[in-house]
Protein backbone atom coordinates (compact mmCIF):
# COMPACT_ATOMS: atom_id res chain seq x y z
CA UNK A 1 0.00 0.00 0.00
CA UNK A 2 1.70 3.20 -1.05
CA UNK A 3 -0.89 5.81 -0.15
CA UNK A 4 -2.16 5.99 3.38
CA UNK A 5 -5.15 8.17 2.83
CA UNK A 6 -6.81 5.99 5.44
CA UNK A 7 -4.42 7.13 8.16
CA UNK A 8 -6.79 8.55 10.74
CA UNK A 9 -5.55 10.65 13.67
CA UNK A 10 -6.51 7.74 15.96
CA UNK A 11 -4.43 5.25 13.96
CA UNK A 12 -1.50 7.66 13.78
CA UNK A 13 -1.60 8.25 17.52
CA UNK A 14 -1.77 4.50 18.18
CA UNK A 15 1.27 3.94 15.91
CA UNK A 16 3.15 6.71 17.72
CA UNK A 17 2.52 5.23 21.18
CA UNK A 18 3.38 1.74 19.92
CA UNK A 19 6.68 2.95 18.45
CA UNK A 20 7.50 4.97 21.58
CA UNK A 21 7.14 1.81 23.66
CA UNK A 22 9.81 0.04 21.58
CA UNK A 23 12.34 2.87 21.30
CA UNK A 24 11.63 5.70 23.66
CA UNK A 25 14.27 8.34 23.02
CA UNK A 26 13.45 11.60 21.29
CA UNK A 27 14.43 15.26 21.32
CA UNK A 28 12.79 17.49 23.90
CA UNK A 29 13.05 21.24 24.02
CA UNK A 30 11.24 24.43 24.82
CA UNK A 31 9.05 25.84 22.08
CA UNK A 32 10.70 29.20 21.58
CA UNK A 33 13.21 30.75 19.17
CA UNK A 34 16.80 29.88 19.99
CA UNK A 35 15.92 26.94 22.24
CA UNK A 36 17.77 23.75 21.38
CA UNK A 37 16.18 20.37 21.92
CA UNK A 38 18.17 17.63 23.64
CA UNK A 39 17.97 13.83 23.56
CA UNK A 40 15.67 12.58 26.33
CA UNK A 41 14.13 9.24 27.22
CA UNK A 42 10.35 9.30 27.38
CA UNK A 43 8.42 7.18 29.87
CA UNK A 44 4.76 7.02 28.96
CA UNK A 45 2.05 6.45 31.52
CA UNK A 46 -0.42 4.25 29.65
CA UNK A 47 -3.49 5.25 31.66
CA UNK A 48 -3.17 9.00 31.26
CA UNK A 49 -1.01 9.52 28.19
CA UNK A 50 1.34 11.61 30.33
CA UNK A 51 5.00 11.37 29.33
CA UNK A 52 7.54 11.55 32.14
CA UNK A 53 11.12 12.68 31.63
CA UNK A 54 13.90 12.38 34.20
CA UNK A 55 16.56 15.07 34.18
CA UNK A 56 19.11 16.62 36.47
CA UNK A 57 18.13 19.91 38.08
CA UNK A 58 21.42 21.48 36.93
CA UNK A 59 20.61 21.31 33.19
CA UNK A 60 19.50 24.36 31.19
CA UNK A 61 16.19 22.69 30.36
CA UNK A 62 15.44 21.91 34.01
CA UNK A 63 16.31 25.46 35.06
CA UNK A 64 14.14 27.03 32.34
CA UNK A 65 11.14 24.83 33.16
CA UNK A 66 11.61 25.48 36.88
CA UNK A 67 11.59 29.20 36.07
CA UNK A 68 8.15 28.81 34.53
CA UNK A 69 8.73 28.15 30.82
CA UNK A 70 6.34 25.39 29.89
CA UNK A 71 5.62 25.45 26.14
CA UNK A 72 7.61 22.50 24.80
CA UNK A 73 8.08 20.32 21.75
CA UNK A 74 8.94 16.61 21.66
CA UNK A 75 10.41 15.38 18.35
CA UNK A 76 10.47 11.67 17.74
CA UNK A 77 11.69 9.18 15.15
CA UNK A 78 11.26 5.44 15.65
CA UNK A 79 14.31 3.17 15.32
CA UNK A 80 12.91 1.59 12.16
CA UNK A 81 12.17 5.08 10.76
CA UNK A 82 8.53 4.22 10.11
CA UNK A 83 7.06 6.67 12.60
CA UNK A 84 8.02 10.32 12.99
CA UNK A 85 6.28 12.79 15.24
CA UNK A 86 6.42 16.32 16.48
CA UNK A 87 4.29 16.82 19.59
CA UNK A 88 3.60 20.18 21.20
CA UNK A 89 2.61 20.34 24.83
CA UNK A 90 3.15 21.62 28.34
CA UNK A 91 6.28 20.72 30.30
CA UNK A 92 6.20 21.17 34.06
CA UNK A 93 8.33 20.24 37.05
CA UNK A 94 6.80 17.35 38.97
CA UNK A 95 7.84 16.79 42.58
CA UNK A 96 10.16 14.01 43.77
CA UNK A 97 7.44 11.41 43.23
CA UNK A 98 8.74 8.12 44.59
CA UNK A 99 6.01 6.09 42.90
CA UNK A 100 7.04 7.37 39.45
CA UNK A 101 10.72 6.93 40.25
CA UNK A 102 10.14 3.32 41.35
CA UNK A 103 7.97 2.55 38.33
CA UNK A 104 10.50 3.63 35.68
CA UNK A 105 13.85 3.19 37.44
CA UNK A 106 16.37 1.23 35.35
CA UNK A 107 20.16 0.88 35.04
CA UNK A 108 20.46 3.55 32.33
CA UNK A 109 18.54 6.05 34.42
CA UNK A 110 20.51 5.10 37.53
CA UNK A 111 23.79 5.99 35.82
CA UNK A 112 22.84 9.69 35.87
CA UNK A 113 22.09 9.78 39.60
CA UNK A 114 25.06 8.62 41.68
CA UNK A 115 23.02 8.89 44.88
CA UNK A 116 20.29 6.64 43.54
CA UNK A 117 16.57 7.24 43.77
CA UNK A 118 17.04 9.87 46.46
CA UNK A 119 19.62 11.87 44.51
CA UNK A 120 18.90 15.54 45.25
CA UNK A 121 19.61 16.45 41.61
CA UNK A 122 16.95 14.11 40.22
CA UNK A 123 14.11 16.13 38.72
CA UNK A 124 10.98 14.71 37.11
CA UNK A 125 9.41 16.64 34.24
CA UNK A 126 5.81 16.01 33.27
CA UNK A 127 4.91 16.45 29.59
CA UNK A 128 1.26 16.73 28.60
CA UNK A 129 1.00 16.52 24.83
CA UNK A 130 -1.64 18.77 23.31
CA UNK A 131 -1.38 18.35 19.58
CA UNK A 132 1.07 17.08 17.07
CA UNK A 133 1.84 15.91 13.61
CA UNK A 134 2.63 12.26 12.98
CA UNK A 135 4.10 10.67 9.85
CA UNK A 136 3.65 6.93 9.33
CA UNK A 137 5.32 5.00 6.52
CA UNK A 138 5.07 1.27 5.86
CA UNK A 139 8.37 0.69 4.23
CA UNK A 140 11.11 2.09 6.41
CA UNK A 141 14.48 2.91 4.81
CA UNK A 142 14.36 0.59 1.81
CA UNK A 143 10.95 1.87 0.77
CA UNK A 144 12.11 5.45 1.35
CA UNK A 145 15.23 4.94 -0.82
CA UNK A 146 13.05 3.41 -3.54
CA UNK A 147 10.61 6.32 -3.43
CA UNK A 148 13.48 8.84 -3.71
CA UNK A 149 15.00 6.97 -6.69
CA UNK A 150 11.59 6.63 -8.37
CA UNK A 151 10.85 10.33 -7.84
CA UNK A 152 14.17 11.32 -9.39
CA UNK A 153 13.61 9.08 -12.41
CA UNK A 154 9.99 10.05 -13.01
CA UNK A 155 10.23 13.69 -11.90
CA UNK A 156 7.48 13.15 -9.35
CA UNK A 157 7.35 13.77 -5.62
CA UNK A 158 8.22 10.75 -3.43
CA UNK A 159 5.57 9.07 -1.34
CA UNK A 160 7.08 9.29 2.12
CA UNK A 161 4.05 7.73 3.77
CA UNK A 162 1.23 9.76 5.13
CA UNK A 163 0.91 12.48 7.66
CA UNK A 164 -1.91 13.54 9.92
CA UNK A 165 -2.46 16.06 12.65
CA UNK A 166 -3.58 14.75 16.04
CA UNK A 167 -5.13 16.30 19.12
CA UNK A 168 -3.95 14.60 22.28
CA UNK A 169 -6.51 14.81 25.09
Beta strands, then each sheet from edge to edge (+ up, - down):
strand 1: 25-30
strand 2: 38-41
strand 3: 43-44
strand 4: 51-56
strand 5: 71-77
strand 6: 83-94
strand 7: 122-136
strand 8: 162-167
sheet 1: 2+ 1- 5+ 6- 7+ 4- 3+
sheet 2: 2+ 1- 5+ 6- 7+ 8-
end
